[in-house]
Amino acid sequence: MSEKKVNKPTICLTLNQAGFTLVEIMVALAMASIIMAVVCSAYISQIRGAISQATMLDMQQTARAAMEIMENEIRTAGCDPTRKAGACILRATAAEFSFTMDLENNAGLPKPDGDTNDANEFVRYALNRDANRDGRADRVPCDLGRDTGGGLQPFAENIDALNFVYLDEDGNPLAAGFSLEQIQAVQITLVARSGEQLRGLLWAYPDTTTYFNQQGEVILPAQADTLRRLQLSATVYCRNL
């Protein structure tokens, strides 16, 4: 018995082997470039925002901590519970303030002993790079200095201006030539800045702000640089004067 031969159908597929045209490639590259530019711009914007916030936060924390300590110490200026220590204000200018107080004894215990010779019973505040004593930084970096007998020590970094105004018992600014015994309150104003150099991704725009104390007097003219600055002011009533 002979086998019957079955012819199988032949299927032919025609493939389009033509690739992308040059125009299609250029359009795709242009679209990809636009998308990458948008992504990079958004990323850089986020990074700059984060760096700016971190810079401002660090500057605010440093300046506010220094201001709080200054307020607390100046509030106790002239503290003399025994009436024997002679605690008083020693120097009061627009750029410098120094005073004594009797807070503890020779053993470091919080018990006044009738003198101002113990640790931290003499305090002086001034900028550490202010040769002409005008309350403005002569050079950078310039710090707020605190002197307790061993010279000015850095107390708060990057301070561009420090200003003191002295008030009488009625809250009025004392005129030039006032006596130290007339001081009843102290207005403190300081201007802190972000640092000597900006990091590359920090938003850069010129600081054209002029800084004033609470009496409307200029304490720091516009610097026209790209540094960030923060001004803090406080009025401290000296309860021991």
N, CA, C and O of each residue as an XYZ file, in Angstrom:
964
protein
N       0.852     -1.187      0.000
C       0.000      0.000      0.000
C       0.892      1.242      0.000
O       1.711      1.421      0.901
N       0.732      2.085     -0.995
C       1.581      3.282     -1.121
C       1.103      4.391     -0.209
O      -0.092      4.572      0.024
N       2.099      5.143      0.308
C       1.756      6.263      1.195
C       1.369      7.452      0.360
O       1.935      7.700     -0.704
N       0.391      8.189      0.858
C      -0.084      9.391      0.182
C       0.678     10.597      0.695
O       0.675     10.873      1.895
N       1.318     11.303     -0.189
C       2.134     12.461      0.194
C       1.262     13.681      0.377
O       0.484     14.052     -0.502
N       1.410     14.310      1.557
C       0.603     15.504      1.882
C       1.494     16.731      1.781
O       2.519     16.823      2.456
N       1.108     17.643      0.960
C       1.866     18.895      0.818
C       1.467     19.892      1.896
O       0.301     20.273      1.994
N       2.452     20.320      2.721
C       2.193     21.298      3.793
C       2.231     22.710      3.225
O       3.067     23.040      2.384
N       1.306     23.535      3.705
C       1.285     24.925      3.198
C       2.524     25.684      3.679
O       2.960     25.525      4.819
N       3.052     26.469      2.835
C       4.230     27.280      3.147
C       3.803     28.699      3.494
O       3.108     29.353      2.717
N       4.225     29.175      4.677
C       3.848     30.516      5.131
C       5.053     31.417      4.980
O       6.117     31.109      5.516
N       4.923     32.490      4.285
C       6.006     33.444      4.066
C       5.698     34.740      4.805
O       4.641     35.338      4.607
N       6.620     35.168      5.652
C       6.475     36.420      6.389
C       7.417     37.453      5.798
O       8.597     37.195      5.561
N       6.871     38.598      5.576
C       7.677     39.696      5.038
C       7.936     40.691      6.160
O       7.008     41.330      6.656
N       9.202     40.822      6.560
C       9.579     41.705      7.652
C      10.083     43.024      7.096
O      10.817     43.089      6.109
N       9.640     44.093      7.797
C      10.130     45.417      7.415
C      11.460     45.641      8.098
O      11.486     45.965      9.285
N      12.534     45.485      7.411
C      13.865     45.568      7.972
C      14.441     46.983      7.950
O      15.616     47.175      8.262
N      13.636     47.961      7.590
C      14.113     49.348      7.570
C      14.227     49.871      9.004
O      13.280     49.671      9.765
N      15.352     50.548      9.448
C      15.553     51.080     10.791
C      14.947     52.467     10.950
O      14.158     52.924     10.124
N      15.356     53.145     12.081
C      14.883     54.507     12.319
C      15.555     55.458     11.347
O      16.716     55.292     10.972
N      14.824     56.409     10.973
C      15.415     57.439     10.129
C      16.192     58.419     11.001
O      16.024     58.451     12.220
N      17.025     59.198     10.376
C      17.826     60.187     11.102
C      16.926     61.206     11.787
O      17.226     61.647     12.897
N      15.854     61.576     11.155
C      14.926     62.539     11.752
C      14.286     61.968     13.010
O      14.137     62.678     14.004
N      13.908     60.701     12.978
C      13.298     60.060     14.144
C      14.280     59.994     15.319
O      13.909     60.220     16.471
N      15.545     59.680     14.999
C      16.554     59.627     16.058
C      16.767     60.997     16.684
O      16.863     61.117     17.905
N      16.839     62.020     15.859
C      17.050     63.367     16.367
C      15.885     63.837     17.221
O      16.085     64.497     18.240
N      14.657     63.495     16.806
C      13.479     63.862     17.600
C      13.507     63.148     18.947
O      13.207     63.758     19.974
N      13.860     61.867     18.959
C      13.927     61.106     20.211
C      14.994     61.669     21.140
O      14.773     61.794     22.345
N      16.146     62.008     20.580
C      17.213     62.586     21.399
C      16.797     63.941     21.975
O      17.095     64.252     23.129
N      16.114     64.732     21.172
C      15.659     66.038     21.658
C      14.671     65.875     22.805
O      14.753     66.594     23.801
N      13.741     64.938     22.675
C      12.758     64.706     23.740
C      13.451     64.184     25.005
O      13.113     64.598     26.114
N      14.410     63.283     24.838
C      15.126     62.751     26.000
C      15.929     63.853     26.691
O      16.010     63.895     27.919
N      16.523     64.747     25.891
C      17.295     65.850     26.467
C      16.410     66.784     27.270
O      16.797     67.247     28.343
N      15.216     67.063     26.750
C      14.282     67.936     27.470
C      13.868     67.306     28.787
O      13.809     67.974     29.820
N      13.582     66.004     28.738
C      13.169     65.306     29.967
C      14.297     65.309     30.991
O      14.057     65.554     32.173
N      15.537     65.036     30.546
C      16.672     65.031     31.471
C      16.923     66.427     32.041
O      17.266     66.562     33.215
N      16.758     67.460     31.224
C      16.955     68.825     31.712
C      15.945     69.169     32.795
O      16.288     69.797     33.796
N      14.697     68.754     32.592
C      13.660     69.018     33.591
C      13.957     68.271     34.884
O      13.816     68.830     35.971
N      14.371     67.002     34.773
C      14.690     66.201     35.962
C      15.877     66.795     36.716
O      15.834     66.922     37.940
N      16.946     67.164     35.985
C      18.131     67.741     36.628
C      17.811     69.075     37.287
O      18.292     69.362     38.383
N      17.001     69.888     36.623
C      16.629     71.178     37.194
C      15.859     70.999     38.494
O      16.108     71.704     39.472
N      14.914     70.045     38.502
C      14.145     69.781     39.718
C      15.046     69.248     40.832
O      14.884     69.616     41.996
N      15.990     68.384     40.477
C      16.902     67.812     41.471
C      17.789     68.895     42.082
O      17.936     68.972     43.302
N      18.381     69.735     41.221
C      19.254     70.802     41.716
C      18.474     71.780     42.583
O      18.983     72.270     43.591
N      17.231     72.064     42.185
C      16.397     72.958     42.981
C      16.145     72.384     44.372
O      16.191     73.111     45.365
N      15.883     71.095     44.442
C      15.661     70.448     45.738
C      16.932     70.483     46.590
O      16.870     70.743     47.792
N      18.079     70.221     45.966
C      19.342     70.229     46.705
C      19.640     71.625     47.224
O      20.052     71.792     48.372
N      19.431     72.632     46.375
C      19.694     74.005     46.802
C      18.778     74.404     47.950
O      19.207     75.059     48.900
N      17.524     74.007     47.857
C      16.589     74.319     48.935
C      17.001     73.680     50.244
O      16.932     74.311     51.299
N      17.437     72.411     50.179
C      17.859     71.708     51.400
C      19.102     72.346     51.996
O      19.183     72.511     53.214
N      20.088     72.715     51.151
C      21.312     73.336     51.650
C      21.007     74.698     52.255
O      21.541     75.046     53.308
N      20.146     75.474     51.589
C      19.788     76.794     52.105
C      19.111     76.685     53.466
O      19.416     77.454     54.378
N      18.196     75.733     53.604
C      17.506     75.545     54.880
C      18.483     75.123     55.971
O      18.412     75.616     57.097
N      19.396     74.208     55.639
C      20.372     73.758     56.639
C      21.282     74.908     57.055
O      21.613     75.044     58.233
N      21.689     75.741     56.087
C      22.556     76.880     56.390
C      21.845     77.874     57.297
O      22.417     78.334     58.286
N      20.595     78.209     56.964
C      19.839     79.160     57.765
C      19.572     78.608     59.158
O      19.637     79.346     60.142
N      19.270     77.309     59.248
C      18.988     76.707     60.547
C      20.214     76.753     61.440
O      20.111     77.090     62.620
N      21.383     76.415     60.884
C      22.619     76.444     61.672
C      22.919     77.862     62.145
O      23.303     78.067     63.296
N      22.745     78.838     61.262
C      23.007     80.220     61.626
C      22.042     80.694     62.710
O      22.448     81.366     63.657
N      20.762     80.342     62.568
C      19.761     80.758     63.559
C      20.031     80.127     64.916
O      19.928     80.800     65.942
N      20.372     78.857     64.935
C      20.618     78.182     66.209
C      21.807     78.810     66.930
O      21.756     79.040     68.138
N      22.883     79.087     66.183
C      24.075     79.685     66.800
C      23.768     81.073     67.350
O      24.109     81.386     68.491
N      23.118     81.908     66.527
C      22.845     83.284     66.936
C      21.859     83.340     68.097
O      22.050     84.115     69.034
N      20.823     82.537     68.044
C      19.814     82.569     69.109
C      20.370     82.036     70.428
O      20.037     82.549     71.496
N      21.209     81.015     70.355
C      21.816     80.493     71.585
C      22.714     81.552     72.220
O      22.695     81.738     73.436
N      23.509     82.252     71.390
C      24.381     83.305     71.914
C      23.557     84.439     72.513
O      23.886     84.953     73.582
N      22.493     84.827     71.829
C      21.651     85.914     72.322
C      20.996     85.543     73.656
O      20.896     86.382     74.551
N      20.559     84.313     73.788
C      19.907     83.895     75.037
C      20.882     83.944     76.218
O      20.523     84.387     77.309
N      22.113     83.485     75.991
C      23.103     83.518     77.064
C      23.449     84.963     77.428
O      23.571     85.300     78.605
N      23.606     85.807     76.414
C      23.893     87.217     76.675
C      22.780     87.855     77.497
O      23.048     88.577     78.457
N      21.551     87.593     77.125
C      20.421     88.156     77.870
C      20.461     87.741     79.331
O      20.293     88.570     80.225
N      20.683     86.454     79.568
C      20.682     85.952     80.946
C      21.809     86.578     81.771
O      21.606     86.928     82.934
N      22.997     86.719     81.172
C      24.115     87.269     81.925
C      23.958     88.773     82.146
O      24.217     89.270     83.242
N      23.539     89.491     81.119
C      23.368     90.936     81.267
C      22.255     91.247     82.257
O      22.306     92.262     82.952
N      21.265     90.393     82.324
C      20.174     90.596     83.281
C      20.692     90.561     84.727
O      20.110     91.192     85.609
N      21.766     89.835     84.964
C      22.317     89.733     86.327
C      23.479     90.692     86.566
O      24.139     90.618     87.603
N      23.737     91.592     85.613
C      24.833     92.560     85.784
C      24.635     93.362     87.068
O      23.543     93.862     87.337
N      25.691     93.477     87.845
C      25.619     94.239     89.092
C      25.016     93.478     90.250
O      24.741     94.063     91.298
N      24.804     92.179     90.082
C      24.227     91.388     91.177
C      25.191     91.398     92.377
O      26.344     90.986     92.254
N      24.710     91.870     93.531
C      25.574     92.039     94.702
C      24.741     91.829     95.973
O      24.459     92.779     96.703
N      24.352     90.575     96.227
C      23.464     90.309     97.370
C      24.040     90.738     98.709
O      23.293     91.156     99.595
N      25.354     90.644     98.872
C      25.957     90.986    100.167
C      26.207     92.484    100.321
O      26.516     92.956    101.415
N      26.072     93.229     99.222
C      26.360     94.677     99.214
C      27.820     94.966     99.567
O      28.142     96.068    100.010
N      28.687     93.999     99.378
C      30.100     94.172     99.703
C      31.009     93.972     98.486
O      32.185     94.335     98.527
N      30.479     93.405     97.420
C      31.325     93.031     96.291
C      31.617     94.202     95.359
O      32.593     94.166     94.610
N      30.792     95.225     95.398
C      30.983     96.350     94.491
C      30.706     95.994     93.044
O      31.274     96.603     92.137
N      29.828     94.999     92.811
C      29.483     94.588     91.446
C      28.808     95.740     90.714
O      27.976     96.447     91.283
N      29.174     95.922     89.441
C      28.652     97.069     88.698
C      28.956     96.918     87.213
O      29.581     95.945     86.792
N      28.511     97.879     86.435
C      28.882     97.965     85.027
C      30.230     98.652     84.935
O      30.449     99.684     85.569
N      31.128     98.089     84.156
C      32.477     98.641     84.031
C      32.649     99.495     82.775
O      33.308    100.534     82.802
N      32.055     99.045     81.691
C      32.195     99.768     80.424
C      30.929     99.562     79.605
O      30.416     98.446     79.513
N      30.428    100.638     79.011
C      29.199    100.554     78.219
C      29.319    101.478     77.015
O      29.123    102.688     77.125
N      29.645    100.891     75.862
C      29.704    101.641     74.612
C      28.788    100.957     73.602
O      28.178     99.929     73.897
N      28.701    101.530     72.423
C      27.847    100.946     71.399
C      28.361     99.593     70.931
O      27.592     98.782     70.415
N      29.664     99.341     71.107
C      30.258     98.116     70.593
C      30.748     97.163     71.669
O      31.177     96.053     71.353
N      30.696     97.566     72.927
C      31.273     96.747     73.993
C      30.498     96.956     75.291
O      30.064     98.064     75.607
N      30.337     95.866     76.027
C      29.652     95.944     77.310
C      30.342     94.995     78.274
O      30.497     93.810     77.979
N      30.761     95.515     79.436
C      31.407     94.675     80.436
C      30.860     95.020     81.817
O      30.466     96.156     82.081
N      30.846     94.023     82.682
C      30.236     94.194     83.996
C      30.734     93.105     84.938
O      31.356     92.133     84.509
N      30.454     93.278     86.213
C      30.788     92.273     87.218
C      29.536     91.900     87.994
O      28.523     92.597     87.949
N      29.630     90.781     88.709
C      28.516     90.298     89.533
C      29.073     89.338     90.569
O      30.156     88.780     90.391
N      28.349     89.153     91.629
C      28.761     88.249     92.707
C      27.741     87.123     92.772
O      26.648     87.283     93.316
N      28.125     85.970     92.201
C      27.180     84.862     92.089
C      27.579     83.628     92.883
O      26.721     82.827     93.253
N      28.881     83.464     93.152
C      29.297     82.238     93.835
C      30.518     82.516     94.699
O      31.081     83.611     94.685
N      30.915     81.482     95.458
C      32.079     81.640     96.331
C      33.307     80.991     95.705
O      33.257     80.497     94.578
N      34.401     80.999     96.445
C      35.662     80.488     95.904
C      35.622     79.001     95.590
O      36.420     78.512     94.790
N      34.718     78.295     96.202
C      34.596     76.858     95.948
C      33.708     76.554     94.751
O      33.490     75.389     94.419
N      33.197     77.592     94.105
C      32.341     77.381     92.948
C      30.901     77.090     93.290
O      30.118     76.713     92.417
N      30.538     77.259     94.552
C      29.154     77.014     94.966
C      28.320     78.273     94.739
O      28.838     79.382     94.865
N      27.046     78.120     94.409
C      26.191     79.276     94.140
C      25.826     80.047     95.410
O      24.661     80.138     95.796
N      26.851     80.591     96.037
C      26.649     81.345     97.261
C      27.536     82.592     97.212
O      28.756     82.471     97.329
N      26.961     83.782     97.043
C      27.751     85.015     96.970
C      28.665     85.157     98.185
O      28.262     84.884     99.315
N      29.905     85.590     97.934
C      30.879     85.679     99.021
C      31.423     87.088     99.206
O      32.421     87.266     99.905
N      30.804     88.084     98.608
C      31.220     89.451     98.833
C      32.355     89.941     97.968
O      32.948     90.978     98.265
N      32.685     89.203     96.873
C      33.695     89.691     95.929
C      33.306     89.272     94.516
O      32.378     88.486     94.325
N      34.022     89.800     93.532
C      33.757     89.463     92.127
C      34.988     88.828     91.494
O      35.287     89.052     90.321
N      35.696     88.032     92.290
C      36.945     87.431     91.833
C      36.801     85.987     91.390
O      37.780     85.359     90.988
N      35.610     85.466     91.458
C      35.409     84.058     91.121
C      35.123     83.901     89.622
O      34.931     84.884     88.906
N      35.101     82.660     89.171
C      34.914     82.376     87.747
C      33.595     82.949     87.238
O      32.558     82.853     87.893
N      33.665     83.546     86.056
C      32.482     84.077     85.367
C      31.774     85.201     86.120
O      30.601     85.476     85.869
N      32.483     85.847     87.038
C      31.878     86.989     87.722
C      32.286     88.315     87.057
O      31.772     89.380     87.400
N      33.198     88.226     86.121
C      33.491     89.348     85.239
C      33.195     88.890     83.817
O      33.659     87.829     83.401
N      32.418     89.688     83.058
C      32.045     89.317     81.688
C      32.158     90.547     80.794
O      31.735     91.646     81.154
N      32.737     90.328     79.628
C      32.808     91.394     78.625
C      32.408     90.816     77.276
O      32.852     89.732     76.897
N      31.561     91.553     76.551
C      31.141     91.154     75.209
C      31.624     92.181     74.196
O      31.474     93.385     74.405
N      32.210     91.699     73.084
C      32.645     92.560     71.988
C      32.989     91.661     70.807
O      33.137     90.450     70.973
N      33.116     92.237     69.630
C      33.577     91.487     68.465
C      35.085     91.310     68.567
O      35.796     92.202     69.031
N      35.566     90.146     68.128
C      36.998     89.882     68.286
C      37.841     90.415     67.129
O      39.068     90.332     67.183
N      37.218     90.957     66.092
C      37.962     91.596     65.001
C      37.306     92.933     64.675
O      36.781     93.149     63.582
N      37.357     93.809     65.657
C      36.761     95.136     65.530
C      37.755     96.135     66.121
O      37.564     96.649     67.224
N      38.823     96.398     65.358
C      39.919     97.217     65.882
C      39.491     98.640     66.180
O      39.980     99.235     67.140
N      38.589     99.206     65.384
C      38.188    100.598     65.613
C      36.985    100.730     66.538
O      36.486    101.834     66.758
N      36.516     99.598     67.083
C      35.463     99.596     68.088
C      34.181    100.316     67.619
O      33.604    101.126     68.345
N      33.758     99.996     66.385
C      32.508    100.567     65.890
C      31.383     99.542     65.832
O      30.288     99.841     65.355
N      31.657     98.317     66.326
C      30.619     97.292     66.350
C      30.427     96.574     65.030
O      29.455     95.836     64.870
N      31.343     96.774     64.065
C      31.265     96.110     62.768
C      32.549     95.325     62.520
O      33.641     95.760     62.885
N      32.398     94.179     61.905
C      33.558     93.334     61.636
C      34.521     94.038     60.695
O      34.121     94.534     59.641
N      35.794     94.081     61.081
C      36.830     94.641     60.218
C      37.331     93.616     59.213
O      37.691     93.960     58.087
N      37.351     92.355     59.629
C      37.814     91.272     58.761
C      36.912     90.065     58.962
O      36.174     89.982     59.944
N      36.979     89.142     58.030
C      36.253     87.894     58.164
C      37.257     86.750     58.220
O      38.298     86.815     57.567
N      36.961     85.693     58.996
C      35.773     85.582     59.854
C      35.893     86.437     61.108
O      36.984     86.641     61.639
N      34.749     86.932     61.569
C      34.680     87.720     62.802
C      33.640     87.084     63.714
O      32.536     86.758     63.279
N      34.002     86.912     64.973
C      33.117     86.235     65.916
C      32.727     87.165     67.059
O      33.419     88.138     67.357
N      31.624     86.848     67.676
C      31.264     87.492     68.926
C      32.153     86.903     70.010
O      32.202     85.686     70.186
N      32.854     87.766     70.734
C      33.758     87.286     71.768
C      33.186     87.491     73.160
O      32.455     88.447     73.416
N      33.529     86.583     74.044
C      33.145     86.666     75.452
C      34.410     86.569     76.291
O      35.168     85.605     76.181
N      34.630     87.565     77.121
C      35.831     87.634     77.940
C      35.445     87.504     79.405
O      34.628     88.272     79.912
N      36.041     86.522     80.082
C      35.792     86.355     81.517
C      37.088     86.516     82.313
O      37.217     86.005     83.426
N      38.045     87.237     81.719
C      39.305     87.486     82.403
C      40.512     87.007     81.645
O      41.633     87.400     81.968
N      40.323     86.173     80.651
C      41.444     85.644     79.876
C      41.472     86.131     78.453
O      42.107     85.506     77.604
N      40.800     87.234     78.160
C      40.735     87.746     76.797
C      39.505     87.242     76.076
O      38.851     86.297     76.518
N      39.198     87.881     74.962
C      38.005     87.508     74.193
C      38.162     86.108     73.610
O      39.141     85.811     72.926
N      37.193     85.264     73.889
C      37.145     83.921     73.340
C      35.948     83.818     72.398
O      34.894     84.382     72.695
N      36.080     83.108     71.258
C      34.950     82.973     70.330
C      33.727     82.402     71.038
O      33.780     81.344     71.665
N      32.639     83.127     70.917
C      31.405     82.756     71.603
C      30.300     82.412     70.610
O      29.494     81.515     70.856
N      30.265     83.121     69.500
C      29.340     82.831     68.403
C      30.043     83.180     67.104
O      30.521     84.303     66.943
N      30.113     82.245     66.184
C      30.865     82.446     64.958
C      30.105     83.314     63.959
O      28.875     83.373     63.949
N      30.900     83.990     63.113
C      30.373     84.740     61.972
C      29.321     85.774     62.368
O      28.158     85.692     61.972
N      29.765     86.740     63.155
C      28.911     87.864     63.545
C      29.445     89.114     62.855
O      30.600     89.490     63.057
N      28.620     89.752     62.053
C      29.045     90.928     61.295
C      28.874     92.227     62.070
O      29.602     93.189     61.826
N      27.931     92.272     62.993
C      27.688     93.522     63.726
C      27.159     93.208     65.122
O      26.395     92.263     65.320
N      27.587     94.024     66.083
C      27.116     93.937     67.462
C      26.878     95.359     67.949
O      27.748     96.219     67.819
N      25.690     95.606     68.514
C      25.352     96.969     68.918
C      24.611     96.958     70.246
O      23.724     96.136     70.476
N      24.996     97.895     71.122
C      24.324     98.071     72.408
C      23.758     99.488     72.484
O      24.411    100.458     72.097
N      22.539     99.582     72.988
C      21.917    100.875     73.292
C      21.470    100.802     74.743
O      20.930     99.783     75.175
N      21.693    101.881     75.507
C      21.423    101.874     76.946
C      20.236    102.779     77.255
O      20.122    103.884     76.724
N      19.353    102.286     78.127
C      18.113    102.990     78.447
C      18.096    103.413     79.910
O      18.710    102.777     80.767
N      17.373    104.506     80.175
C      17.217    104.959     81.555
C      16.005    104.291     82.184
O      15.411    103.394     81.587
N      15.637    104.717     83.374
C      14.539    104.077     84.101
C      13.185    104.267     83.422
O      12.243    103.527     83.703
N      13.083    105.249     82.537
C      11.838    105.477     81.807
C      11.836    104.802     80.439
O      10.880    104.941     79.676
N      12.903    104.074     80.130
C      12.982    103.381     78.856
C      13.454    104.244     77.709
O      13.299    103.864     76.548
N      14.030    105.402     78.007
C      14.533    106.295     76.968
C      16.028    106.076     76.755
O      16.754    105.822     77.716
N      16.498    106.169     75.511
C      17.936    106.020     75.252
C      18.738    107.107     75.965
O      18.368    108.281     75.938
N      19.823    106.710     76.593
C      20.677    107.664     77.286
C      21.500    108.456     76.286
O      22.020    107.896     75.321
N      21.619    109.735     76.510
C      22.382    110.602     75.622
C      23.877    110.397     75.832
O      24.305    109.825     76.834
N      24.655    110.867     74.880
C      26.111    110.761     74.975
C      26.605    111.395     76.264
O      26.097    112.429     76.698
N      27.597    110.767     76.865
C      28.154    111.280     78.111
C      27.407    110.832     79.345
O      27.622    111.377     80.428
N      26.536    109.854     79.207
C      25.770    109.369     80.360
C      26.695    108.689     81.364
O      27.796    108.256     81.021
N      26.233    108.602     82.601
C      26.985    107.896     83.640
C      26.494    106.454     83.706
O      25.329    106.170     83.425
N      27.382    105.560     84.076
C      27.038    104.139     84.121
C      25.917    103.855     85.109
O      25.168    102.894     84.937
N      25.796    104.676     86.134
C      24.756    104.464     87.145
C      23.356    104.718     86.591
O      22.369    104.308     87.203
N      23.257    105.386     85.444
C      21.949    105.683     84.868
C      21.368    104.505     84.095
O      20.175    104.496     83.791
N      22.184    103.523     83.777
C      21.718    102.412     82.934
C      20.754    101.523     83.716
O      21.062    101.041     84.806
N      19.583    101.325     83.124
C      18.581    100.442     83.713
C      18.202     99.289     82.782
O      17.660     98.276     83.223
N      18.492     99.454     81.499
C      18.181     98.407     80.521
C      19.156     98.517     79.361
O      19.736     99.573     79.110
N      19.324     97.393     78.655
C      20.257     97.332     77.531
C      19.541     96.715     76.333
O      18.955     95.636     76.432
N      19.597     97.414     75.206
C      19.098     96.861     73.955
C      20.269     96.258     73.188
O      21.269     96.928     72.930
N      20.131     94.983     72.828
C      21.182     94.259     72.109
C      20.700     93.982     70.687
O      19.574     93.527     70.484
N      21.548     94.254     69.720
C      21.256     93.899     68.330
C      22.501     93.270     67.734
O      23.594     93.827     67.836
N      22.340     92.107     67.110
C      23.472     91.496     66.424
C      23.029     91.010     65.054
O      21.865     90.669     64.842
N      23.968     90.988     64.141
C      23.728     90.501     62.784
C      24.675     89.340     62.531
O      25.894     89.512     62.518
N      24.110     88.162     62.330
C      24.906     86.970     62.050
C      24.857     86.678     60.556
O      23.920     87.078     59.866
N      25.856     85.989     60.071
C      25.866     85.621     58.654
C      26.178     84.141     58.491
O      26.608     83.472     59.431
N      25.951     83.640     57.267
C      26.010     82.203     57.034
C      27.423     81.649     57.012
O      27.611     80.477     57.339
N      28.420     82.431     56.646
C      29.780     81.936     56.594
C      30.592     82.748     55.616
O      30.069     83.627     54.931
N      31.894     82.445     55.554
C      32.782     83.227     54.698
C      32.558     82.911     53.231
O      32.572     83.819     52.399
N      32.352     81.649     52.893
C      32.161     81.247     51.512
C      30.866     80.469     51.378
O      30.493     79.707     52.269
N      30.180     80.667     50.253
C      28.965     79.921     49.987
C      29.307     78.629     49.258
O      30.237     78.591     48.452
N      28.560     77.579     49.542
C      28.729     76.350     48.794
C      28.089     76.496     47.414
O      27.148     77.270     47.237
N      28.599     75.755     46.451
C      28.221     75.963     45.065
C      26.741     75.843     44.762
O      26.240     76.533     43.874
N      26.033     74.989     45.472
C      24.633     74.764     45.147
C      23.684     75.640     45.953
O      22.466     75.491     45.852
N      24.231     76.555     46.756
C      23.365     77.432     47.533
C      22.820     78.532     46.633
O      23.550     79.096     45.818
N      21.525     78.836     46.785
C      20.944     79.905     45.996
C      21.736     81.189     46.212
O      21.979     81.587     47.351
N      22.130     81.820     45.150
C      22.954     83.026     45.244
C      22.149     84.245     44.815
O      21.682     84.322     43.678
N      21.993     85.181     45.713
C      21.402     86.468     45.367
C      22.016     87.508     46.292
O      22.356     87.186     47.431
N      22.167     88.739     45.835
C      22.870     89.758     46.639
C      22.072     90.184     47.855
O      20.854     90.352     47.790
N      22.777     90.358     48.967
C      22.156     90.868     50.184
C      22.247     92.395     50.147
O      23.304     92.966     50.418
N      21.150     93.043     49.816
C      21.123     94.508     49.719
C      20.399     95.128     50.912
O      19.975     96.282     50.854
N      20.259     94.360     51.994
C      19.555     94.841     53.174
C      20.478     95.703     54.040
O      21.638     95.358     54.264
N      19.948     96.821     54.520
C      20.639     97.644     55.515
C      20.067     97.301     56.883
O      18.849     97.246     57.053
N      20.935     97.072     57.855
C      20.491     96.597     59.161
C      20.526     97.744     60.179
O      21.495     98.500     60.254
N      19.432     97.852     60.968
C      19.263     98.935     61.938
C      19.074     98.349     63.336
O      18.618     97.216     63.491
N      19.434     99.142     64.353
C      19.086     98.744     65.718
C      17.664     99.197     66.032
O      16.967     99.710     65.156
N      17.235     99.010     67.273
C      15.852     99.335     67.625
C      15.576    100.839     67.629
O      14.420    101.259     67.669
N      16.621    101.637     67.588
C      16.464    103.095     67.551
C      16.519    103.647     66.124
O      16.500    104.860     65.919
N      16.588    102.746     65.146
C      16.625    103.177     63.757
C      17.985    103.611     63.272
O      18.091    104.217     62.206
N      19.033    103.318     64.025
C      20.391    103.682     63.625
C      21.015    102.541     62.822
O      20.840    101.371     63.162
N      21.732    102.880     61.769
C      22.377    101.873     60.931
C      23.521    101.223     61.703
O      24.415    101.910     62.197
N      23.488     99.906     61.801
C      24.592     99.191     62.444
C      25.386     98.373     61.428
O      26.509     97.957     61.712
N      24.809     98.139     60.240
C      25.535     97.441     59.174
C      24.940     97.856     57.835
O      23.803     97.499     57.527
N      25.698     98.608     57.034
C      25.196     98.975     55.700
C      25.048     97.745     54.823
O      25.594     96.686     55.131
N      24.303     97.885     53.723
C      24.140     96.782     52.780
C      25.499     96.327     52.265
O      26.304     97.144     51.817
N      25.751     95.027     52.327
C      27.049     94.483     51.944
C      27.128     94.085     50.472
O      28.219     93.943     49.922
N      25.965     93.904     49.834
C      25.904     93.574     48.399
C      26.723     92.322     48.054
O      27.315     92.249     46.977
N      26.759     91.345     48.956
C      27.400     90.074     48.657
C      26.326     88.989     48.603
O      25.135     89.299     48.633
N      26.727     87.738     48.525
C      25.752     86.649     48.412
C      25.654     85.826     49.687
O      25.228     84.672     49.650
N      26.043     86.406     50.809
C      25.943     85.708     52.087
C      24.553     85.893     52.686
O      23.897     86.909     52.453
N      24.113     84.908     53.456
C      22.853     85.020     54.186
C      23.113     85.709     55.513
O      24.160     85.505     56.127
N      22.168     86.521     55.958
C      22.313     87.211     57.247
C      21.018     87.130     58.033
O      19.930     86.996     57.473
N      21.168     87.214     59.348
C      20.048     87.164     60.272
C      20.265     88.207     61.350
O      21.337     88.261     61.953
N      19.259     89.039     61.602
C      19.349     90.051     62.656
C      18.477     89.645     63.837
O      17.326     89.241     63.673
N      19.053     89.760     65.030
C      18.335     89.484     66.268
C      18.437     90.693     67.184
O      19.489     91.327     67.269
N      17.345     91.012     67.867
C      17.344     92.134     68.803
C      16.613     91.732     70.077
O      15.699     90.909     70.054
N      17.030     92.322     71.176
C      16.389     92.047     72.467
C      16.628     93.240     73.396
O      17.637     93.937     73.295
N      15.675     93.452     74.299
C      15.821     94.456     75.334
C      15.887     93.752     76.674
O      14.972     93.014     77.040
N      16.979     93.980     77.417
C      17.210     93.299     78.684
C      17.136     94.323     79.817
O      17.857     95.321     79.809
N      16.281     94.074     80.766
C      16.169     94.954     81.934
C      17.069     94.418     83.046
O      16.914     93.283     83.497
N      17.990     95.236     83.468
C      18.974     94.838     84.473
C      18.337     94.984     85.873
O      18.244     96.084     86.418
N      17.922     93.893     86.409
C      17.132     93.945     87.651
C      17.971     94.270     88.883
O      17.431     94.532     89.958
N      19.311     94.253     88.719
C      20.158     94.516     89.881
C      20.742     95.928     89.888
O      21.540     96.257     90.766
N      20.363     96.755     88.936
C      20.954     98.091     88.845
C      19.994     99.119     89.417
O      20.303    100.310     89.435
